[in-house]
Amino acid sequence: MACRLGLLALLLTAACSSKSEVKTNGGSSSNHPVAKPTFTVFALAEVRGQIGPCGCTSDPLGDLSRTAKLVAEARAAGPTLVVDAGSLLYSKSDIPPHLDAQEELKADLLVKTYRESLQVAAVGLGPADLAKGLDKLRVPRQAVNVVGIATEPPKLIELGGAKVGVFGVVDPQAVPSRPDYPPAFGVRDPVPAGKEAVASLKHQGAQVIVGLVQASTKKDAARIVRDIGGIDIAIGGLGIEAPEPEKIVIEPQQIGDSWLVMPANRGQIVSRIDVTMRDGGPFHDAVGSGAAAAKIESLEKRIAALDEDLKKFAGDRDADPVFVKQKQAERDQLVEQKTKLARQPLLVPPKGGYFTLQQLRINKTLACSEPVQSAVTAFYAAAGEANTKAAANVPVPPAPKGQAAYVGTAACEDCHDEQVKFWQKTRHAGAWKTLVDRGQQFDFDCISCHVTGFGQKGGSNLAHNENLRDVQCETCHGPGSIHVAKGGEEKPFAVALAPPRNLCFEQCHTKEHSDTFQWEAYMRDIIGPGHGEKARALLGDGPTGHQLRKAALDKAGRMGPGCLR
């Protein structure tokens, strides 16, 4: 059993008589060894160059400064180990030239933060690390079956009186083929190399084995863990298959005596595993208070759904009584599970070590590490400078002969004063300012949805957009140079009076960037008196986009202490 997303309830921390530093191979044991040591593992995978979310959604997830703060608090409370299963550095498998400077600066910041703030003990190898070639890996990797790159041998780490062995393997199928790999590079069968690593670590006295497993699918990861054997806790990275938050597996998968844990991609959900060491038996999942609360929440949803079904059956004379009885028995069983978990959330086994797992949503309510946040702010400034410098000599391609170019809202205002005044009251008119306030107005990950005609012929680019900042008229109605040149007299018009319905959610209001988007609701915000008044009347009453977003923001909570974004 395991935890549900988003809960930050405190897990069990067993009694520990002294705080012991993490010591790698060759370090001496604590002067005050603990009979039953306890330590915490934070596990990440598939960070893919994300230092922070775009901030457009109501509950943005995945932030380096918040993760650093969580780890710092855990480390202050007791022995803590941080590992990453790989795919750390880059957001794309192939980096387009215009993103080169920005991606390299992010990768540098991630490695620096991993080394100094998070103090990550081991980093595996994943496909998102290989986008710029083997000479850009930056740090030695835990990848015992990979040759031709800088690797480090399996580590024995003394942690709170326990000896923890850490190693990593990579499934050959998870490594994309690239023509620039040197002949010496290769990925061998992970199973024999993994078996050798486990045997070596146990020979050195490892009491717990943590394996970093990079594979293409969860099935492959489970197979590798099973075939290697001897791994107590495996952290899985799955490349492009790494789960989004809504698909995260909230329970560790048991594979023999091993447990496989999957963090979410891009640092959105980080796995926290609190381990209690005891002799005599394999590790057990002990659930824990946070996990129990999460499991109860899940059970309550299932019970509520069954209640709805039973209510319908009660009013249906044709309902099969045997089927209804089965549904009632299922409900009773779930209620019993809920009652037991509420009464005894920590299920300590009679012998053997045990752990509790939380899948922690790295959301905006968490506190931030101010030094890391300062480094992130400095990154945006440096990336903006590098991006504008690189783009300064890149002209906007002209519109083809006979096709319209973008002219900006000022050119529309002469004839459409009433419409422009209405637009000025909408959020579209402040789109550029939202980036300026965050210092991200020259961030390639953001700018395209905050200026008009970005990347279009006759439009704008990162360095040339002064008269096209904000989401202006031409974003919805199309480039207007021909319409303006002819004084709006042409028939048919050279602009679209009513933009296609799919324009918004295909361009900018995607699920990843606009989680509350509903076409009718959002249209109620941007049309009205002087600007599509008749179309607004046809929409009728109902929620506005502003109302939907406000409700979602209120539900997500306020920004955490020390946070700037």
N, C-alpha and C positions, 0 to 999 in steps of 0.2 A: 504494500500500500504506500501511497506517497502523497505529495501535496498538490494543491490547486494553484493556478496562476494568481499572482498579484498579492498574495498575503505575506506580510512582513512580520508576523507574530514571532516572538522569540522562541527558538528551539531549545531543547535541553542542552545545557553545557555541564558536563559532569564535573565533580569537584576536582580542582587542580591546585596543589599546594604551592606551586611557584610558576612564574611566567618564564618559559624557556625560549631562547632564540632559535631560529631555524639555522641548522648547520649542515652543510653539504659534506661530501666525502672527506674524511680526514678530520672533521671537527670532533671535539670531545663532547661527551654527554653532559647533561645538566648536573650541577652539583647537588641538586635535590631531585633525583628521579622520582617519578610518580608511579605508584603501583598500577593504577588503571588510567593511563594517560588519555587525554581527550584533545582533539585538534579539529580545525575547520578547513575544508577545502572549498575554494571558489574556482569554478570551472567555466571557461569560455570556449567558444569555437565559432569559426566563420564570421569574425568581426568585419572582414572585408572593407577595411579602410574607414569605417565609420567612427568619427570622434564625437558626433552628436547628431540627433535627428534633425530633419529639416524644420521642424517647429510649426508646420502648417496644420497638422492634425490636432484634435482636441486633447489627445492623450499621447503625445509623442514619446517613443520608447528608444532606449539605447543611447547612453551618454557616458563618455569617458570620465568626466569629472565626478559624476554621481557614483559610478562604479568604484572609483578610487576612494571616495569617502566611505563607502560601505566596507571596503577592504581595510581601510585604516582603522575604522571603529572595531572591526572584528579582531584585528591584530593587536589593538590596545587591550582587548579583553582576554586574549589567549593565543596560543600558537596557531598560526594560519599559513596555509599553503595556497598559492595561486598557480593554476596551470591553464594552458590554452592548447586546444587540439589542432590548431593550424588554420590557414586561410585568413591571416591577420592583415596583410598589408594593403591590398588594392581592391577597389570597388568593381573592377571589370577584368575579364580575362584578357582582353586586348585594350590597351589604353590608347585612345585617339590622341593625336599630336596636341590638340588644344588643351587637353586635360593633363598633359605630362607634368608641368611644374606643380600644379595643385596636388596631384596624386603623390608625387615624391615628397612634398612637404608634409602631407598627412601621414605617410608611412614613417617618416622621420620622427614625427611627434608621437605616434603610437609606440614606436620602439623605445623612445626616451622615457615615456610615461610608464611603460611596462617595466623598464629597468629601475627607474628611480622611485616612482610612487607606488605602483602595484607590486613591485618586487617579484615579478613572475619567475617562478623557479624553472619552468620548462615550457617550451613552445614547440608544437608539432609542425608538420609541413602539410599544406593544403594547396589546391589549385589556384586560389586567389593570391598565393605568395609568389607565383611563378610568372606573373604577367609581364615583368620587365627583365626576365632572364635570371639565371642562377647567381650572377654577381650582385644582384640587388636584394638578396635574402636578408642581409644586415646582421642577423644573429645566428649562431649555431643552432641547429634544430635537433629535436628528439625524433629521430627517424632511423631506427637500427637496421632497416632493410634497404636504405637508400645509399648509393655510392656516388661520388663525384661532386658532393657539396660539403660545406662545413657542417658537421654533425658533432654532437657531444655524446659521450657514452651514457648508458643508463645511470641515473643518479640515486644514491642512497642519502636520504635527508633525515636528520634527527629532528624530531618535532614533538615537543612536549613530553619527551621521554620515550616516544615511540620511534621506530625506524621505518621510514616510508620509502619504498622503491618506486621510481618513476621512469617510464620509458615510452617511446612512441613507435608506431608502425604506420605504413601507408599502403593501401591497396593499390597495386599497379594500375587498376582500372580507373582510379581516381586522379591520375596524373595525366593532364592533357598532353598530347604530342605537339612538339614545337620543333621547327627546323633548326633553331639556333642552339639546341642542347649540344654540348660537346660529347664526343664519343665516350668519355669516361663516366658520364652520368647514366645511372640506371636504377630501376626499382625492382628489387628481387622479391621472391615469395615472402610475405610477412610472417608466415606461421613458424618456420624453423628459426628465423631471426628472433621472433618474439619469444619462442620457447627458451632459446639461449639466454635472452635478457632476463626472463623470469627466474631461470635457474641461477644465474649469476647473482641477482639481487637477493634471492633467498639464501644463497651461500654466504653472502655478506651479512646476513642477519635481518633482512627486511621482514617486518611483521605484517605490513600492508603493501600491496602492489597496486599502483595506479597506472593504468595504461591509456595512452592517448592514441585513439584509433581513427584514422582518416580513411573513409570509404565512400563509394558512390551512392549506396543505399543503406538503409537501416538493416536490411536483411544481410547484406554483405558484412556490415560492422559486427552484427551478432555472430555470424559464421566465424569471423576471424577471432573474436573473443573466445568462442567455444573451442575452436581448434587449437589455439595457443594454450588455454587453460592456465590456472593459477593466478589470474587477474582478479583482484577483489573489487575494484571500482574502475570501470572503463568510461572514458569521456569520448563521445562520438562526434566527429565532424563529418558532414555529409555533402560538402560541395554545394552545388546548386539545389540539392534536395534538402538542405538544412531547413528546419521548419520555421515558418512565420509564427508569431505569438499565438494566433488563434488555433494553430495546429500543433502546438507543443505537446509532447507527451508528458503528462503530469505525474506519471509513476515511473520509477526505474524498472527496466526490463530485467528479470532474473534469467540468467543463462547458466545453468548448473549452480555452482557456488559463486558466480560472478554477478555483478550488477552493472547494467549499461545505462548511462545518463546522457541525455541530449539537451544542451542549452539551445536557445533560439539563435537565429542568425543576427548579424550586425549588432551584437551586444544588447539586444532588446530584452532578453531574459537570461539572467546569469544563474547558474546552478550553485547553490550553497549546500554543502554536505558536512554535517557535524558528526564526527566519528568518535565513538567511545571504545577503547581497547580493553578487551578481557581475554583471558586464555580459555582454550577448550572449545573449539567449534568454529564454524564459518561465520561470516558476517550476516547479520539480519537487518531487514528494513523495519525499524521500530516505530515508524509513522511520526510521532512527535506532535506537540501542541499545534504548531502552525499547520502541519500537514493534516491533522485531524480536523481542524476548523475548515480547511479547504475541502476535504473529503465530505464533511457534513454539508457544506454548501452544494456540492455536486449531488449528493443524495437527496437533498431537499428539492432540487430541480426535477429529479427523476420521480420523486414521490408526487410532486405537484402535477406532473404530466400524467401519471397514473390516476390521480384523483379526477382529472378532467375526463379521462377515458371512462372511468367507472361511473361518473355522473351521466355520461352519454348512454352507457349501457343500461343504467337504471331506468331511463325513459324509452328504451327500445324493447318492445315486446318480443321481437324476433332475435334478440341477442342470445348467443349460445351460452347456456348456464355453466357449462364446463370451462369455456374460455374465460368467462367472467370470474369464475372461482380461481383460475390460474393467475389472472391479473391481480386479484385481491391477495393471493398468497405471495406474489412477487412484491406487492406493496408492503405487506406485513414484514417480509424479510428485510426490506430496505429500512423500514422504521427501526427494526431490531439492531441493524448495523449502526444506524445513526445514534441510537441510545447508548450502545456500547462504546462508541468512539467519544461521545460526549462525557461519559462516565470515566473512561480510562484512555486518554489520548496517547500515552506513551506505552508501547507494547514491548517491554524489555524481555528478551528471551532468557531462558534459564541459564544458558551458558553461551559463550562466544561473544565476539565483538558485535556492535550494532551501530547503525547510523540513522540519522533523520535527514530528509531532503526537502529543501525549499527551492522552487523555481521563482526567482525574484524578478519581478517586473521593474526594469530600470526606467521609472517614469518621473515626471516633473516634480512630484511631491517630495522626492528624496533630496537630502542635503547635498551640496556640491563641495568638492575639494577646491578651495579657492586658488591654490597654486596651479592646479591642473586647468581650472577654468581660465586663469590668466594666460596660460600657455596656449589654450584654444583660441582665445581672443587675439593673441599675437599671431597665431597661424592665419586667421582670416585676414589680418592686415597684410601679412607677408604674401599670402596667396593672391590677394587682390592686386597688390603691387606687381607681382610676377605676371598675373593674367593680363592686366591692362598693358603692361610693357610689351608682352608677346603679341597682343592683339592690336596694338597701336598702329602698326603698319599693314594691318589686314583690312582692306576696304570692304564695304558692303557691296556685294555684286549688284549691278544695276538691274532694274526690271527689264525683261526682254522687250524689244520694240513692239508697240501696240498693246502692251499689258501695263496695268496700273502699278504705281509704287505707293509707298506709305508716306503720308504728308503730316500726320499729327493732328490732334484735336483742335489746335489753334486755327487750322485751316477750315475746320468744320463749323467753328463757332459763328462765323459771319452770317451763315444762313440758318444755323440750327442753335441759336442762343438758348432757347428754352430747354432743348434736349441736353445741351452741355451743362447747364445749371443743375439739372436733375442728376446728371452723371457725377457732378462734383460732390454730391452728397452721399454717393455710394462708396463701398469699400474698394471698388475697382480704382477709384481716384487716389487712394492712399497706398496702392500696392508697392510702389517703389520705396516709400518711406518706411514700410515695415522691414525692408531689407537694410536700409540705412541705419535704423534703430538697432539692428543686430550686428552691424558691421559686415554684412554679407552681400552687399550690393554688387560686388564683383566676383561672386562665387558662382562658378559654372553650374553647380548643382541646383542653384536657386533662380538665377536671373531670368531664365527663358519664360517663366510664367509671370514675371513682374514688369516686363516691358512689352511693347507692341511690335509685332513683325519680327521677332527675334529669329535670326538665321534664315530669313526669307529674302529673296532677291528684291532689292528696292526697299528693304526693311532696316533692321538694326543688328548690331552685334555687341559684344561686351564693351568695346572701346568707343563705339559710335552709336549712341542711343539717346542723346540729349533731348530731342524733341519727341521721343517715343516712349518715355518712361511712364509707368503705370499701365493699367489695362484700359486702353483708350477705345474710342469708337471703332477704329478699324480692326480691332481684335475680333469683334463680332460681325461687323458689316463688310470687312474686306478692305484692301488698299483703295484709297480714294482719289488718287491724283487725276484720273480721267474725269471722274465725277466733278471734282473741283474745277478743273480746267474748262469744263463745259457749263459751268454754273448750275449744275444739277438739272439741266434741261434735256439730257439724253434719254431716249426711250429704246429699249429698256434701260433702267438705271445700271450704271457700271459698279454699283455696290449692292449688297444683299440687304433688302429691307428687313427680312426675318431670317436670322442665321439658322442653320440646321440644328435640330434638337440634340444631336450627338456631339456638337462642337465642344461643349464645356467638358464633358467627362472623358473625352478622348484626348484633349490637349492638357488641361491643368487640373480639373476637378476629378482626378483619379482617386481610387480607393486609398492609395498610399499617401496622397497629399490633401485629401478633402473628405474625411471620413463621414461627415454629416451631410454630404451633398445629396439633395433631392431636387430634380429639375424644377418642378412647379414652385417649391418653396423658395429656391434661390432666385427664380425669375421674379417673384413678388418683391424682391429687394431692388432689382435693377430696371424695372419698368414701372411706369406710373404717369401722373399728370405731366404732359409735355414730352413724354418719351414712351410711346406705346401704351397710351391710356386705355384704348379699346382692348388690346391684348391683355392688359392687366385685369380688366373687368371680367374677361372670359375665364381667368384663373380662379375667380371667386375667393371666398374667405378660406383661410387655412393658415398653417404656420409659415413663417418667413424663414429664410436661411439664417438670418440674424438670431431668431429665436431658437432654432435647432442648434446652432453653434453655441449660443450662450448656455443652453441647458447641458450640452455635452462638456463644456468647459467647467461649469459648476460641479458637475459630477466627477470630473477628473481631479479637481482640487487645485489648490494654490501651489505656486512654485516653491520649491524647498529652500531652506535657509542657505545663504551664501551663493545663490544661483543668479546668473545674469540673463540666462536664456532657457 
